[in-house]
Amino acid sequence: MIGGRQPLRGKKPADLRIRVERPHARYFRYTGKGIMTAKPAATAPTTAIGRFSADVRRVLIGKPLASDEESGERLSKKKALAIFSSDAISSSAYATEEILVSLIAVGAVAFTVSLEIAIAIAIMLAVVSTSYRQIGQAYPDGGGAYAVGRANFGKLAGMVAAGALLVDYILTVAVSISSAVEQITSAVPSLLPVNVGLCVLFILLMTLGNLRGIRESGNIFAIPTYLFVFMALLMIALGVYQVVFLGMGQTAENPLPGAPAVLEPLTLLLVLRAFASGSVALTGVEAIANGVPSFQKPEPRNAATTLTVMAALLTILFVGITFVADAYVIVPSESQTVVAQVATTVFGTDSIGFYMFQTFTALILILAANTSYNAFPRLAALLARDNLMPRQFGFRGDRLAYTLGITILSGMAILLVILFHGDTSALIPLYAVGVFVSFTISQSGMVVHWLKVRGARWRARLGINAVGALMTFVVLIVVLVSKAPFSLLVAVIIPVIVGIMLFIERQYDHTSRQLEVKRGIVFGAPRRHERVVVPVPNLSRAVVQAVQVGRALSEDIQVVHVTEDREAGERLRERFEEQFPGVPFVIVESPYRSLIRPFVAYLDVTSQDKEAMTLIIIPEFVADHWWEQILYNQTTKRLRRALLGRPDTVIAAVPYRREKEDPTGTTGTTDTGA
């Protein structure tokens, strides 16, 4: 126990009291036998720079949260719908446009099949979302396609699914933010020259919001999501009323604006291409199954309910916007998105309704990236747990968020936005491949899962998954072929990511085998001889402290001074022998002025005892200010790097902090010579 009990006697007989001293009470509390739990004061920074940095983080992302506060960070269904469904719901803002862009080559005929294609995609959405309901219940620990692929097809399939998901999440951020900026520039064309800068700014704001933690991001992002849903449903309702009851629709006639002079025939391949392009509406459907652990209890049931609501909303929005766009013969334009043209037609040009809808559309497209900010770090942490990613991805920051995953996601998304100049149409071909690779693996994996597990209604569930696997595989092939060569780039990137995962796993496994301690072995006290060597540049208080530490550890101690000036070295030895009698002082003359290599060579030639452990005690001066770190300890750092990994060698740095006032009244230099 830290501290103790001190009896205190009073002035009168039998006047006895006990003072209990607990110096640890501010920093720790006892939570069990041999267990002390740190309080906030124990993790508080002690330096001025550290305190300033902590204050900045507290202002930007909030005060640190303890691990036992994680349950308070769980999401209700309402907040989860806003966080995990914003990607899928927002895809309704550009999925219709992708269908029409693919069909514009056939002219007016495009408007005879676009609605049917949207309905077919909605059917596939129903199949895929039903399957992901099953995945969330069968694999409640999260991971989605990665967990399904690993459990049913093996580790390699899980890695492919994980690689596809990681690519998908990065592209989700880039596509959503780019599309949001396009909505803004559709309403305010003067902002078009700075679209890339706006994309970067919004990504940085999303990063900051998510570093505040999952519940905080839910509070921030829920309202814009529901406002978009309300305005989109209102626009669809008004549009349907105008078309059905007021007869305000139009008839498509050639030539259409933007259509080629020579029209193409409507072929099955073109229909499949439009189907594949419009299937971007399904992006983000898997996010809820990946984030089941983020829900309040019971997690699987709440996740399944949220997924059903999300699929229903997406179907209504996607099919509804396509219906109104068809009825009014909305043609894709470079100056204004299709959904913006629909809003203009329904609400009126420059109307309040138009600007409100564009504002909320831009907001939800920005917030759609939030789905990736929750799913990417969690998947990366899951991969880190399985030794497929660096373990730093599994560490959580002050707000219980996976800080490294969030940071890497933002950096990669910013890079893509800059490389593709914030062009959504250029990013979409890359986007769809990763999505449907993970869809196909998850659907196929669930077929194998039901063959293994069976259970209630397993044949019907297997049939749903089989149909979903076939549909998503067909879309994957069509996307790969029709969107080449950009789509093939992702087909190359995913195997590269898998190769990196295999390399990381092999390194961790190799190191684990080398460091493994087998059970049953009892370790006694060490019997090896310890040899202490203290490299010194001069005689200073830092050196004195290091030598004294070495003398306390072993009687076999040597002080070594490497110098190019023999006479200066002799003078230093005379003073050393005077103040440290009995401590051997060795001068290593270095005519070629090298300090590190002669010292290492000296250790090699004097290490005759193979059973001895060499302990290198390095004096180190602790600078008071950050700028002093440039002036001191540079040679010390080089020496540590040179000795790192040397067999039978332990390196110990003995820090010395300059005292403000010496109580002995003695004087001395603080020069470490480094």
Summary of the structure (lengths in Angstrom):
residues: 674
radius of gyration: 33.6
end to end distance: 40.7
largest distance: 114.8
contacts: 2224
relative contact order: 0.11
helix: 65%
strand: 9%
